[in-house]
Amino acid sequence: MKVTPDTNFFISATQWDNSVAHKVLLKFLRNNVEIYTTLSILEEVSEVLQRDFKYTLQEVHELI
C-alpha cells in the first residue's frame, strides 16, 4: 500500500501520542506501508511546527 498524508496528518501524528493519526502512523510503520510526501508538504509541516509549536529549525529537521 502507498499513502500520501497531508500536513494535518503529520502534525497530529507527531504532536499527540493518542491521536488517531498517531495510531494510524504506527500501523503504517508496522505494516511497511510506503509513505510518500512532497517538498511542499514538508515545507508546510516545517512552517506549522515552527509557528504554532515553537520548534526550532534544527528540531524540525530532526523530527522530519
HTML snippet that shows the backbone in 3Dmol.js (N, CA, C, O; Angstrom):
<script src="https://3Dmol.org/build/3Dmol-min.js"></script>
<div id="view" style="width:600px;height:400px;position:relative"></div>
<script>
const pdb = `
ATOM      1  N   MET A   1       0.843  -1.166   0.000  1.00  0.00           N
ATOM      2  CA  MET A   1       0.000   0.000   0.000  1.00  0.00           C
ATOM      3  C   MET A   1       0.892   1.232   0.000  1.00  0.00           C
ATOM      4  O   MET A   1       1.956   1.243   0.619  1.00  0.00           O
ATOM      5  N   LYS A   2       0.450   2.262  -0.695  1.00  0.00           N
ATOM      6  CA  LYS A   2       1.151   3.541  -0.732  1.00  0.00           C
ATOM      7  C   LYS A   2       0.174   4.630  -0.286  1.00  0.00           C
ATOM      8  O   LYS A   2      -0.989   4.640  -0.690  1.00  0.00           O
ATOM      9  N   VAL A   3       0.669   5.549   0.558  1.00  0.00           N
ATOM     10  CA  VAL A   3      -0.180   6.646   1.025  1.00  0.00           C
ATOM     11  C   VAL A   3       0.580   7.960   0.933  1.00  0.00           C
ATOM     12  O   VAL A   3       1.809   7.988   0.987  1.00  0.00           O
ATOM     13  N   THR A   4      -0.168   9.041   0.793  1.00  0.00           N
ATOM     14  CA  THR A   4       0.403  10.390   0.801  1.00  0.00           C
ATOM     15  C   THR A   4      -0.404  11.233   1.792  1.00  0.00           C
ATOM     16  O   THR A   4      -1.382  11.878   1.416  1.00  0.00           O
ATOM     17  N   PRO A   5       0.015  11.222   3.060  1.00  0.00           N
ATOM     18  CA  PRO A   5      -0.697  12.016   4.068  1.00  0.00           C
ATOM     19  C   PRO A   5      -0.465  13.512   3.853  1.00  0.00           C
ATOM     20  O   PRO A   5       0.518  13.926   3.239  1.00  0.00           O
ATOM     21  N   ASP A   6      -1.392  14.302   4.371  1.00  0.00           N
ATOM     22  CA  ASP A   6      -1.254  15.752   4.259  1.00  0.00           C
ATOM     23  C   ASP A   6      -0.617  16.331   5.523  1.00  0.00           C
ATOM     24  O   ASP A   6      -0.292  15.602   6.460  1.00  0.00           O
ATOM     25  N   THR A   7      -0.450  17.628   5.532  1.00  0.00           N
ATOM     26  CA  THR A   7       0.177  18.329   6.656  1.00  0.00           C
ATOM     27  C   THR A   7      -0.560  18.071   7.958  1.00  0.00           C
ATOM     28  O   THR A   7       0.073  17.805   8.980  1.00  0.00           O
ATOM     29  N   ASN A   8      -1.869  18.142   7.944  1.00  0.00           N
ATOM     30  CA  ASN A   8      -2.644  17.934   9.177  1.00  0.00           C
ATOM     31  C   ASN A   8      -2.384  16.557   9.776  1.00  0.00           C
ATOM     32  O   ASN A   8      -2.295  16.414  10.995  1.00  0.00           O
ATOM     33  N   PHE A   9      -2.265  15.558   8.933  1.00  0.00           N
ATOM     34  CA  PHE A   9      -1.967  14.209   9.418  1.00  0.00           C
ATOM     35  C   PHE A   9      -0.613  14.191  10.109  1.00  0.00           C
ATOM     36  O   PHE A   9      -0.492  13.684  11.225  1.00  0.00           O
ATOM     37  N   PHE A  10       0.415  14.743   9.454  1.00  0.00           N
ATOM     38  CA  PHE A  10       1.761  14.727  10.035  1.00  0.00           C
ATOM     39  C   PHE A  10       1.814  15.501  11.351  1.00  0.00           C
ATOM     40  O   PHE A  10       2.465  15.066  12.301  1.00  0.00           O
ATOM     41  N   ILE A  11       1.143  16.627  11.410  1.00  0.00           N
ATOM     42  CA  ILE A  11       1.144  17.417  12.649  1.00  0.00           C
ATOM     43  C   ILE A  11       0.459  16.625  13.758  1.00  0.00           C
ATOM     44  O   ILE A  11       1.009  16.486  14.850  1.00  0.00           O
ATOM     45  N   SER A  12      -0.711  16.118  13.492  1.00  0.00           N
ATOM     46  CA  SER A  12      -1.448  15.362  14.508  1.00  0.00           C
ATOM     47  C   SER A  12      -0.692  14.102  14.927  1.00  0.00           C
ATOM     48  O   SER A  12      -0.650  13.769  16.111  1.00  0.00           O
ATOM     49  N   ALA A  13      -0.103  13.411  13.971  1.00  0.00           N
ATOM     50  CA  ALA A  13       0.600  12.156  14.256  1.00  0.00           C
ATOM     51  C   ALA A  13       1.851  12.375  15.093  1.00  0.00           C
ATOM     52  O   ALA A  13       2.242  11.494  15.859  1.00  0.00           O
ATOM     53  N   THR A  14       2.483  13.533  14.960  1.00  0.00           N
ATOM     54  CA  THR A  14       3.738  13.769  15.680  1.00  0.00           C
ATOM     55  C   THR A  14       3.573  14.567  16.958  1.00  0.00           C
ATOM     56  O   THR A  14       4.482  14.593  17.788  1.00  0.00           O
ATOM     57  N   GLN A  15       2.438  15.218  17.134  1.00  0.00           N
ATOM     58  CA  GLN A  15       2.292  16.089  18.299  1.00  0.00           C
ATOM     59  C   GLN A  15       1.415  15.517  19.406  1.00  0.00           C
ATOM     60  O   GLN A  15       1.503  15.956  20.553  1.00  0.00           O
ATOM     61  N   TRP A  16       0.580  14.554  19.081  1.00  0.00           N
ATOM     62  CA  TRP A  16      -0.321  13.985  20.077  1.00  0.00           C
ATOM     63  C   TRP A  16      -0.264  12.462  20.017  1.00  0.00           C
ATOM     64  O   TRP A  16      -0.735  11.852  19.058  1.00  0.00           O
ATOM     65  N   ASP A  17       0.318  11.856  21.051  1.00  0.00           N
ATOM     66  CA  ASP A  17       0.516  10.405  21.076  1.00  0.00           C
ATOM     67  C   ASP A  17      -0.772   9.597  21.012  1.00  0.00           C
ATOM     68  O   ASP A  17      -0.757   8.461  20.537  1.00  0.00           O
ATOM     69  N   ASN A  18      -1.863  10.145  21.469  1.00  0.00           N
ATOM     70  CA  ASN A  18      -3.120   9.395  21.485  1.00  0.00           C
ATOM     71  C   ASN A  18      -4.054   9.764  20.337  1.00  0.00           C
ATOM     72  O   ASN A  18      -5.215   9.354  20.321  1.00  0.00           O
ATOM     73  N   SER A  19      -3.550  10.533  19.383  1.00  0.00           N
ATOM     74  CA  SER A  19      -4.415  10.925  18.267  1.00  0.00           C
ATOM     75  C   SER A  19      -4.627   9.745  17.325  1.00  0.00           C
ATOM     76  O   SER A  19      -3.828   8.810  17.277  1.00  0.00           O
ATOM     77  N   VAL A  20      -5.696   9.815  16.599  1.00  0.00           N
ATOM     78  CA  VAL A  20      -5.975   8.781  15.601  1.00  0.00           C
ATOM     79  C   VAL A  20      -4.846   8.752  14.574  1.00  0.00           C
ATOM     80  O   VAL A  20      -4.417   7.679  14.151  1.00  0.00           O
ATOM     81  N   ALA A  21      -4.369   9.918  14.176  1.00  0.00           N
ATOM     82  CA  ALA A  21      -3.293   9.978  13.186  1.00  0.00           C
ATOM     83  C   ALA A  21      -2.028   9.295  13.702  1.00  0.00           C
ATOM     84  O   ALA A  21      -1.343   8.612  12.940  1.00  0.00           O
ATOM     85  N   HIS A  22      -1.715   9.468  14.965  1.00  0.00           N
ATOM     86  CA  HIS A  22      -0.533   8.812  15.548  1.00  0.00           C
ATOM     87  C   HIS A  22      -0.692   7.294  15.504  1.00  0.00           C
ATOM     88  O   HIS A  22       0.239   6.574  15.145  1.00  0.00           O
ATOM     89  N   LYS A  23      -1.864   6.823  15.867  1.00  0.00           N
ATOM     90  CA  LYS A  23      -2.128   5.382  15.838  1.00  0.00           C
ATOM     91  C   LYS A  23      -2.057   4.837  14.411  1.00  0.00           C
ATOM     92  O   LYS A  23      -1.536   3.745  14.184  1.00  0.00           O
ATOM     93  N   VAL A  24      -2.580   5.597  13.458  1.00  0.00           N
ATOM     94  CA  VAL A  24      -2.524   5.178  12.055  1.00  0.00           C
ATOM     95  C   VAL A  24      -1.078   5.171  11.568  1.00  0.00           C
ATOM     96  O   VAL A  24      -0.667   4.242  10.873  1.00  0.00           O
ATOM     97  N   LEU A  25      -0.299   6.197  11.925  1.00  0.00           N
ATOM     98  CA  LEU A  25       1.106   6.231  11.529  1.00  0.00           C
ATOM     99  C   LEU A  25       1.856   5.018  12.059  1.00  0.00           C
ATOM    100  O   LEU A  25       2.632   4.406  11.325  1.00  0.00           O
ATOM    101  N   LEU A  26       1.641   4.665  13.311  1.00  0.00           N
ATOM    102  CA  LEU A  26       2.289   3.483  13.871  1.00  0.00           C
ATOM    103  C   LEU A  26       1.886   2.218  13.122  1.00  0.00           C
ATOM    104  O   LEU A  26       2.710   1.336  12.884  1.00  0.00           O
ATOM    105  N   LYS A  27       0.613   2.140  12.753  1.00  0.00           N
ATOM    106  CA  LYS A  27       0.132   0.984  11.984  1.00  0.00           C
ATOM    107  C   LYS A  27       0.784   0.950  10.601  1.00  0.00           C
ATOM    108  O   LYS A  27       1.168  -0.116  10.122  1.00  0.00           O
ATOM    109  N   PHE A  28       0.907   2.110   9.964  1.00  0.00           N
ATOM    110  CA  PHE A  28       1.602   2.188   8.679  1.00  0.00           C
ATOM    111  C   PHE A  28       3.026   1.651   8.818  1.00  0.00           C
ATOM    112  O   PHE A  28       3.473   0.843   8.004  1.00  0.00           O
ATOM    113  N   LEU A  29       3.728   2.102   9.843  1.00  0.00           N
ATOM    114  CA  LEU A  29       5.125   1.708  10.036  1.00  0.00           C
ATOM    115  C   LEU A  29       5.252   0.214  10.317  1.00  0.00           C
ATOM    116  O   LEU A  29       6.148  -0.443   9.786  1.00  0.00           O
ATOM    117  N   ARG A  30       4.370  -0.322  11.143  1.00  0.00           N
ATOM    118  CA  ARG A  30       4.404  -1.752  11.461  1.00  0.00           C
ATOM    119  C   ARG A  30       4.117  -2.619  10.240  1.00  0.00           C
ATOM    120  O   ARG A  30       4.613  -3.741  10.137  1.00  0.00           O
ATOM    121  N   ASN A  31       3.324  -2.101   9.328  1.00  0.00           N
ATOM    122  CA  ASN A  31       2.911  -2.875   8.157  1.00  0.00           C
ATOM    123  C   ASN A  31       3.665  -2.497   6.888  1.00  0.00           C
ATOM    124  O   ASN A  31       3.253  -2.837   5.779  1.00  0.00           O
ATOM    125  N   ASN A  32       4.769  -1.795   7.069  1.00  0.00           N
ATOM    126  CA  ASN A  32       5.627  -1.423   5.930  1.00  0.00           C
ATOM    127  C   ASN A  32       4.884  -0.712   4.806  1.00  0.00           C
ATOM    128  O   ASN A  32       5.161  -0.940   3.628  1.00  0.00           O
ATOM    129  N   VAL A  33       3.949   0.141   5.172  1.00  0.00           N
ATOM    130  CA  VAL A  33       3.244   0.949   4.185  1.00  0.00           C
ATOM    131  C   VAL A  33       4.215   2.001   3.650  1.00  0.00           C
ATOM    132  O   VAL A  33       4.954   2.610   4.423  1.00  0.00           O
ATOM    133  N   GLU A  34       4.220   2.215   2.354  1.00  0.00           N
ATOM    134  CA  GLU A  34       5.085   3.226   1.751  1.00  0.00           C
ATOM    135  C   GLU A  34       4.427   4.594   1.924  1.00  0.00           C
ATOM    136  O   GLU A  34       3.333   4.842   1.417  1.00  0.00           O
ATOM    137  N   ILE A  35       5.113   5.472   2.646  1.00  0.00           N
ATOM    138  CA  ILE A  35       4.583   6.810   2.925  1.00  0.00           C
ATOM    139  C   ILE A  35       5.293   7.793   2.002  1.00  0.00           C
ATOM    140  O   ILE A  35       6.513   7.943   2.062  1.00  0.00           O
ATOM    141  N   TYR A  36       4.528   8.455   1.157  1.00  0.00           N
ATOM    142  CA  TYR A  36       5.059   9.423   0.213  1.00  0.00           C
ATOM    143  C   TYR A  36       4.672  10.817   0.662  1.00  0.00           C
ATOM    144  O   TYR A  36       3.660  11.013   1.335  1.00  0.00           O
ATOM    145  N   THR A  37       5.489  11.776   0.282  1.00  0.00           N
ATOM    146  CA  THR A  37       5.175  13.169   0.565  1.00  0.00           C
ATOM    147  C   THR A  37       5.783  14.023  -0.544  1.00  0.00           C
ATOM    148  O   THR A  37       6.417  13.512  -1.467  1.00  0.00           O
ATOM    149  N   THR A  38       5.580  15.309  -0.435  1.00  0.00           N
ATOM    150  CA  THR A  38       6.143  16.246  -1.399  1.00  0.00           C
ATOM    151  C   THR A  38       6.944  17.294  -0.643  1.00  0.00           C
ATOM    152  O   THR A  38       6.798  17.450   0.569  1.00  0.00           O
ATOM    153  N   LEU A  39       7.776  17.995  -1.358  1.00  0.00           N
ATOM    154  CA  LEU A  39       8.534  19.085  -0.750  1.00  0.00           C
ATOM    155  C   LEU A  39       7.586  20.144  -0.196  1.00  0.00           C
ATOM    156  O   LEU A  39       7.850  20.719   0.860  1.00  0.00           O
ATOM    157  N   SER A  40       6.502  20.403  -0.888  1.00  0.00           N
ATOM    158  CA  SER A  40       5.519  21.402  -0.427  1.00  0.00           C
ATOM    159  C   SER A  40       4.910  21.005   0.914  1.00  0.00           C
ATOM    160  O   SER A  40       4.748  21.846   1.798  1.00  0.00           O
ATOM    161  N   ILE A  41       4.577  19.740   1.065  1.00  0.00           N
ATOM    162  CA  ILE A  41       4.002  19.270   2.326  1.00  0.00           C
ATOM    163  C   ILE A  41       5.041  19.390   3.439  1.00  0.00           C
ATOM    164  O   ILE A  41       4.719  19.861   4.530  1.00  0.00           O
ATOM    165  N   LEU A  42       6.268  18.977   3.185  1.00  0.00           N
ATOM    166  CA  LEU A  42       7.318  19.067   4.208  1.00  0.00           C
ATOM    167  C   LEU A  42       7.602  20.512   4.602  1.00  0.00           C
ATOM    168  O   LEU A  42       7.842  20.797   5.775  1.00  0.00           O
ATOM    169  N   GLU A  43       7.577  21.413   3.644  1.00  0.00           N
ATOM    170  CA  GLU A  43       7.779  22.831   3.949  1.00  0.00           C
ATOM    171  C   GLU A  43       6.644  23.363   4.810  1.00  0.00           C
ATOM    172  O   GLU A  43       6.877  24.139   5.736  1.00  0.00           O
ATOM    173  N   GLU A  44       5.421  22.950   4.510  1.00  0.00           N
ATOM    174  CA  GLU A  44       4.277  23.395   5.303  1.00  0.00           C
ATOM    175  C   GLU A  44       4.333  22.818   6.712  1.00  0.00           C
ATOM    176  O   GLU A  44       4.041  23.524   7.677  1.00  0.00           O
ATOM    177  N   VAL A  45       4.705  21.543   6.846  1.00  0.00           N
ATOM    178  CA  VAL A  45       4.861  20.926   8.166  1.00  0.00           C
ATOM    179  C   VAL A  45       5.905  21.712   8.964  1.00  0.00           C
ATOM    180  O   VAL A  45       5.684  22.031  10.133  1.00  0.00           O
ATOM    181  N   SER A  46       7.019  22.018   8.344  1.00  0.00           N
ATOM    182  CA  SER A  46       8.083  22.782   8.998  1.00  0.00           C
ATOM    183  C   SER A  46       7.577  24.134   9.471  1.00  0.00           C
ATOM    184  O   SER A  46       7.834  24.542  10.604  1.00  0.00           O
ATOM    185  N   GLU A  47       6.866  24.815   8.610  1.00  0.00           N
ATOM    186  CA  GLU A  47       6.320  26.137   8.950  1.00  0.00           C
ATOM    187  C   GLU A  47       5.360  26.055  10.139  1.00  0.00           C
ATOM    188  O   GLU A  47       5.446  26.866  11.062  1.00  0.00           O
ATOM    189  N   VAL A  48       4.466  25.100  10.122  1.00  0.00           N
ATOM    190  CA  VAL A  48       3.479  24.957  11.204  1.00  0.00           C
ATOM    191  C   VAL A  48       4.166  24.600  12.518  1.00  0.00           C
ATOM    192  O   VAL A  48       3.832  25.157  13.564  1.00  0.00           O
ATOM    193  N   LEU A  49       5.116  23.682  12.472  1.00  0.00           N
ATOM    194  CA  LEU A  49       5.816  23.297  13.701  1.00  0.00           C
ATOM    195  C   LEU A  49       6.571  24.472  14.311  1.00  0.00           C
ATOM    196  O   LEU A  49       6.600  24.631  15.531  1.00  0.00           O
ATOM    197  N   GLN A  50       7.172  25.284  13.472  1.00  0.00           N
ATOM    198  CA  GLN A  50       7.897  26.444  13.982  1.00  0.00           C
ATOM    199  C   GLN A  50       6.946  27.532  14.481  1.00  0.00           C
ATOM    200  O   GLN A  50       7.160  28.108  15.548  1.00  0.00           O
ATOM    201  N   ARG A  51       5.920  27.804  13.725  1.00  0.00           N
ATOM    202  CA  ARG A  51       4.996  28.887  14.053  1.00  0.00           C
ATOM    203  C   ARG A  51       4.080  28.550  15.226  1.00  0.00           C
ATOM    204  O   ARG A  51       3.936  29.341  16.158  1.00  0.00           O
ATOM    205  N   ASP A  52       3.466  27.380  15.175  1.00  0.00           N
ATOM    206  CA  ASP A  52       2.431  27.048  16.158  1.00  0.00           C
ATOM    207  C   ASP A  52       2.938  26.252  17.356  1.00  0.00           C
ATOM    208  O   ASP A  52       2.328  26.280  18.425  1.00  0.00           O
ATOM    209  N   PHE A  53       4.048  25.546  17.182  1.00  0.00           N
ATOM    210  CA  PHE A  53       4.546  24.687  18.257  1.00  0.00           C
ATOM    211  C   PHE A  53       5.926  25.117  18.757  1.00  0.00           C
ATOM    212  O   PHE A  53       6.521  24.470  19.619  1.00  0.00           O
ATOM    213  N   LYS A  54       6.421  26.223  18.196  1.00  0.00           N
ATOM    214  CA  LYS A  54       7.674  26.846  18.651  1.00  0.00           C
ATOM    215  C   LYS A  54       8.892  25.935  18.544  1.00  0.00           C
ATOM    216  O   LYS A  54       9.815  26.033  19.353  1.00  0.00           O
ATOM    217  N   TYR A  55       8.897  25.052  17.556  1.00  0.00           N
ATOM    218  CA  TYR A  55      10.066  24.219  17.296  1.00  0.00           C
ATOM    219  C   TYR A  55      11.144  25.076  16.658  1.00  0.00           C
ATOM    220  O   TYR A  55      10.840  26.013  15.919  1.00  0.00           O
ATOM    221  N   THR A  56      12.389  24.764  16.935  1.00  0.00           N
ATOM    222  CA  THR A  56      13.488  25.397  16.218  1.00  0.00           C
ATOM    223  C   THR A  56      13.633  24.686  14.872  1.00  0.00           C
ATOM    224  O   THR A  56      13.098  23.595  14.670  1.00  0.00           O
ATOM    225  N   LEU A  57      14.354  25.314  13.973  1.00  0.00           N
ATOM    226  CA  LEU A  57      14.563  24.691  12.668  1.00  0.00           C
ATOM    227  C   LEU A  57      15.305  23.367  12.832  1.00  0.00           C
ATOM    228  O   LEU A  57      15.000  22.399  12.135  1.00  0.00           O
ATOM    229  N   GLN A  58      16.264  23.314  13.735  1.00  0.00           N
ATOM    230  CA  GLN A  58      17.000  22.073  13.994  1.00  0.00           C
ATOM    231  C   GLN A  58      16.052  20.972  14.497  1.00  0.00           C
ATOM    232  O   GLN A  58      16.148  19.828  14.052  1.00  0.00           O
ATOM    233  N   GLU A  59      15.150  21.306  15.409  1.00  0.00           N
ATOM    234  CA  GLU A  59      14.189  20.332  15.923  1.00  0.00           C
ATOM    235  C   GLU A  59      13.284  19.824  14.806  1.00  0.00           C
ATOM    236  O   GLU A  59      12.963  18.637  14.751  1.00  0.00           O
ATOM    237  N   VAL A  60      12.881  20.719  13.927  1.00  0.00           N
ATOM    238  CA  VAL A  60      12.035  20.325  12.794  1.00  0.00           C
ATOM    239  C   VAL A  60      12.779  19.334  11.903  1.00  0.00           C
ATOM    240  O   VAL A  60      12.220  18.317  11.493  1.00  0.00           O
ATOM    241  N   HIS A  61      14.020  19.633  11.612  1.00  0.00           N
ATOM    242  CA  HIS A  61      14.811  18.731  10.750  1.00  0.00           C
ATOM    243  C   HIS A  61      14.946  17.355  11.394  1.00  0.00           C
ATOM    244  O   HIS A  61      14.859  16.337  10.708  1.00  0.00           O
ATOM    245  N   GLU A  62      15.156  17.320  12.698  1.00  0.00           N
ATOM    246  CA  GLU A  62      15.274  16.032  13.393  1.00  0.00           C
ATOM    247  C   GLU A  62      13.957  15.257  13.360  1.00  0.00           C
ATOM    248  O   GLU A  62      13.951  14.039  13.178  1.00  0.00           O
ATOM    249  N   LEU A  63      12.861  15.958  13.535  1.00  0.00           N
ATOM    250  CA  LEU A  63      11.548  15.311  13.529  1.00  0.00           C
ATOM    251  C   LEU A  63      11.208  14.773  12.149  1.00  0.00           C
ATOM    252  O   LEU A  63      10.730  13.647  12.010  1.00  0.00           O
ATOM    253  N   ILE A  64      11.454  15.576  11.144  1.00  0.00           N
ATOM    254  CA  ILE A  64      11.130  15.155   9.775  1.00  0.00           C
ATOM    255  C   ILE A  64      12.060  14.047   9.342  1.00  0.00           C
ATOM    256  O   ILE A  64      11.953  13.553   8.220  1.00  0.00           O
TER     257      ILE A  64
END
`;
const viewer = $3Dmol.createViewer("view");
viewer.addModel(pdb, "pdb");
viewer.setStyle({}, {cartoon: {color: "spectrum"}});
viewer.zoomTo();
viewer.render();
</script>
